[in-house]
Amino acid sequence: MAAEPCLVLYGNSVFLAGIKTELERDRDLGLELLSVEAGYADVTHLLRERKPCAVLFDLGMDQPSFVIPMLREQPSLLLIGVDPSSDELLVLSNWPAQALNLADLIELIRIRTTRGRRAME
């Protein structure tokens, strides 16, 4: 049996905590949700080890230094910057996608999770 896919929420913002709460309510999502404190020193190692399907981070905070290097290292990783001040998302991926609201974001993660499960089998 394949391991459950993981979604990392990177940062300490209330906005990310709210997104995590909404994702936890979706019982069909089938993702392990892992919160990581902003500035966590071993975040790159954690991402290499866990190989999450997506990383969410708050664009209102300083951009995490791992974003671009991880995208280059793991091109299938979906990096999603959320901006609570403008209600916008920045999706960094080698896979074209558009997410307009939280429901679209959850659907995008669900699609990526399904693809990730197929790849692990």
N, C-alpha and C positions, 0 to 999 in steps of 0.2 A: 504494500500500500504506500502511495506517495505521501510525502509530508504535506501538511496544510500550507498553502501559500501565505506569505507574510506581507503586510503593509506597514511601513514605518511612517510615523508622524513625528517629524523632527522640529522641536521647538517647545517653548513654554507658554505660548499664547492661549488666551481664553478661546479664541476663534478655532484653533486646532483642537482644543478639548471638546468644543461643541461638535465639530465634524466627527471626532471619534465617537461621541455619544450617538450621533445619528447613524454611523456605520455599525455600531454595536446593536442597534435596534433591527437591522436588516439581517434576520436569521438565515436567509438564503445566500448571503454573500460568501460564506465559507472562507473567511480570511482570519488569520491571527493578526491582531492589531498590536503593534509594538510602539510605545511612546519613548522617545529619546530626548533627553534634555539638550537644549541648545548649548553648543560649546563642548559637548561630550568628546573627549580627546580621541577615543578609539572608534569614532563613527565610521571611518573608512573601512577599518578591519571588520566591524560589525556588518556592514553592508556586503562586504566580500563573502563573509561567512554565511550570512542568512539568505543572501540573494533574493531580496524582496521583489515583488512584482511592481511595486510603486513606492515612492517616497513623497510625502506631502510636507511642505514647509511654508512658513508664513513670509510672504514678500514684504510685509511691513517691518520685519526684522532685518538685520544685516544678512546679505546673501551668504549661505553656508559655502565655505571654501571647497567642499567636496563635490558640489553639483556638477560642474563641467568635467572634472577628471573622472567621476563615476560614470557619466554618460558616455565618455570615450571608452572607458574600460568595459562597461556593460551596456552596449547599445540597446539591448532590449528593455532596460530599466526605464520605467515611466516616472519622470520627475515632474511633480505638480506644485507650482508655487501658487498659493492662494493669497489674495489681497482683500482683507476685510473692509478697507476704506473705499474701495471702488467696486467691490463685488465682481472682481475679475479673476480669471485663472490664467496662469502661464504654464502651458504644457510643453515640456521638453522631452522629446522622444524621437526615435527614428521611424515611428509609426504615426502617420497623420491622423489627428483627431481634433475635435472641437467639443468643448464642454461649456455649456452656457449657464448652468445652475447646478445645485447640489444633486438633483436627480440625474442630470446628465453625467456628473462626476461619478456617481455611484455606478451608473451603467457602464461608463468607460472602464472603471476598475473591474467590474464584473466580467466584461469582455476580455480584458487582459488576464484576469485570473483564470478564466476558462482556457485561454491559449497557453498559459503557463502550466496548468495541470496536464494538458495534452503533451507538452514538451517534456514533462518529468516522467511520463509513463513509458 
